[in-house]
Amino acid sequence: MSFPDFLVSKKIDAARFAAAEPDVFKEWADLFEQMHPNSFTLQKLNLINAVRRKYWLGLAPPGTPSGDTPNPRPC
């Protein structure tokens, strides 16, 4: 599994993440290549959640009709 595939599995838009935070993206990609995906997830769990909120992939969550985008949470 590649790092961009991992991000898609976590519902993170890899292109937007890489464009907005290239240093963090590269650091995470390098770490991901050195460890098992489960270990990476455990190590970065809280950070992954924050990144997911910023760079949501845009897939409709369960129960949302397709075509509708969920309302973002206020920060």
C-alpha positions as CSV (number, residue, x, y, z in Angstrom):
1,M,0.0,0.0,0.0
2,S,1.4,3.4,-1.0
3,F,1.1,6.5,1.2
4,P,-1.5,8.2,-1.1
5,D,-3.6,5.0,-1.0
6,F,-3.4,5.0,2.8
7,L,-4.6,8.6,2.8
8,V,-7.6,7.7,0.6
9,S,-8.4,4.8,3.0
10,K,-8.5,7.4,5.8
11,K,-10.7,9.7,3.7
12,I,-7.9,12.4,3.3
13,D,-7.4,14.2,0.0
14,A,-3.7,13.5,-0.7
15,A,-3.3,16.2,-3.4
16,R,-4.7,19.0,-1.2
17,F,-2.7,17.8,1.8
18,A,0.5,17.7,-0.3
19,A,-0.1,21.1,-1.8
20,A,-1.0,22.8,1.5
21,E,1.6,21.2,3.8
22,P,4.4,19.7,1.7
23,D,6.9,19.4,4.6
24,V,4.4,17.4,6.7
25,F,3.3,15.3,3.8
26,K,6.9,14.4,2.9
27,E,7.8,13.6,6.5
28,W,4.7,11.4,6.9
29,A,5.4,9.7,3.5
30,D,8.9,8.9,4.6
31,L,7.8,7.5,7.9
32,F,5.0,5.5,6.3
33,E,7.5,3.8,4.0
34,Q,9.6,2.7,7.0
35,M,6.8,1.1,9.1
36,H,3.7,-1.0,8.9
37,P,0.5,1.0,8.1
38,N,-1.1,-0.1,11.5
39,S,2.0,1.2,13.4
40,F,1.9,4.5,11.5
41,T,-1.8,4.9,12.2
42,L,-1.3,4.3,16.0
43,Q,1.6,6.7,16.1
44,K,-0.2,9.5,14.2
45,L,-3.8,8.8,15.2
46,N,-4.6,12.2,16.7
47,L,-2.8,14.0,13.9
48,I,-4.5,12.0,11.2
49,N,-7.9,13.1,12.6
50,A,-7.0,16.7,12.4
51,V,-5.6,16.4,8.9
52,R,-8.8,14.5,7.8
53,R,-10.9,17.4,9.1
54,K,-8.8,19.9,7.0
55,Y,-8.5,17.9,3.8
56,W,-11.7,15.8,3.7
57,L,-11.7,13.6,0.6
58,G,-15.3,14.7,-0.2
59,L,-17.0,11.3,-0.2
60,A,-20.5,11.5,1.1
61,P,-20.7,10.0,4.6
62,P,-23.1,7.1,5.2
63,G,-26.7,8.3,5.3
64,T,-26.0,11.4,3.1
65,P,-27.6,11.4,-0.3
66,S,-25.0,11.4,-3.0
67,G,-24.4,14.9,-4.5
68,D,-24.9,16.6,-1.1
69,T,-21.8,17.7,0.7
70,P,-21.7,17.5,4.5
71,N,-21.7,20.8,6.3
72,P,-18.2,21.5,7.8
73,R,-17.9,21.9,11.5
74,P,-17.1,25.3,12.8
75,C,-13.6,25.6,14.1
